Amino acid sequence: HLEIQSVGDLRHDATLRQGGASMRATLTYRPIPGTGENGPFDLDGALYAPQGDAPMHVHLVHEACIDDAGAHSWKIQVYVDGQAPRDGCGDITL
């Protein structure tokens, strides 16, 4: 589970929950030339994990996606250095 919250400008705070662990991250929105409000969107930053901080990249694509919780409007890919990539579905609330 990944939750991302804007904190102003292009900065975002994030929480990545995996099993019983909860890790914080800070991310910065990186505009992709030629895209609009429907994305895709990229955010880059750092995940603050117990085993040490790691670079983190989140890629959001506006595309229908279905998971155990139902239908969503966005496909999400999460990359953390030294870990297997994660992908899933989500929604953006403004």
N, C-alpha and C positions, 0 to 999 in steps of 0.2 A: 504494500500500500504506500503510495506516495502522495503527500499533500504539499502543495506549493501556494504560498501567500505573498502577494506583492507588498513590499515595504516602502515603495516610493522610487521615483526615477525608473531605472531599469533593473533595480535590485529585488531579489526575492529570498524569503526564508523557506526552507523545505524541511519536511520530516519524512524519513524513509523508515517504514516499519516492516520488519522481516521476522517472522516467528514471534518470539517474545521480546526481541530487541527493537529499540527505537533510536535512530541516529539522526542528528541534525545536519543540515547542509545550508550553504549560502550559494545562491545562483545569480547570474546576471544575464538578462535577455540580450541576445545577439541578433540584431535584425538581419534577415536574409534579403538581399537586394531583389527587387521585383515581386515581392510578396505583399499581401495586404492583411486585413484583419482576420482573414480565414486561414492564415498560416501558409506553409508550415512555420513553426516556431522552434528556435534553438535557445537553450539556456546552458551556460557553462559556469562551473564553480568548484567547490570543494565539499566533500562529505567528511564529517568529523566522526570517525569510527573508533571504537576502542583499540583496534590494532594499529591506528594511526590515520592521519588525514590522507585523503586520496582525491585526485582530480575526478570530477563528475560532469557528465554531459547528458542533457535531456532533450529529446527530439519529439515534437508533437505534430501530428498530421491530421488535418480535418477530414476524417474518413470514418464511415460507420464501422462499429466494432462491437462484438458481443462477447461477454464473459459470464461468469457464474452469477453476477449481480444483475445481468440483463443487457439491454442495448445502450450504447454510449455513442457520442459524436466524434470522439478523438481516439486515434491510435497513439500510444506513448511508448517510446523506447528510452531506456535508462542504461547508461554506460558508466561504470565506475572502474578506474584502473585496478587491475589485479583481481577482478571478479567477472563472472559470466554475465553477458548482457541480459537485461530483463526487458520484457515487453508486456504490454497490457492495454487496457481500455480506460477511458476516463471522460470527464466532462469539464468544461471551463465555465466558471461562474464569475461574472464581473461585478 
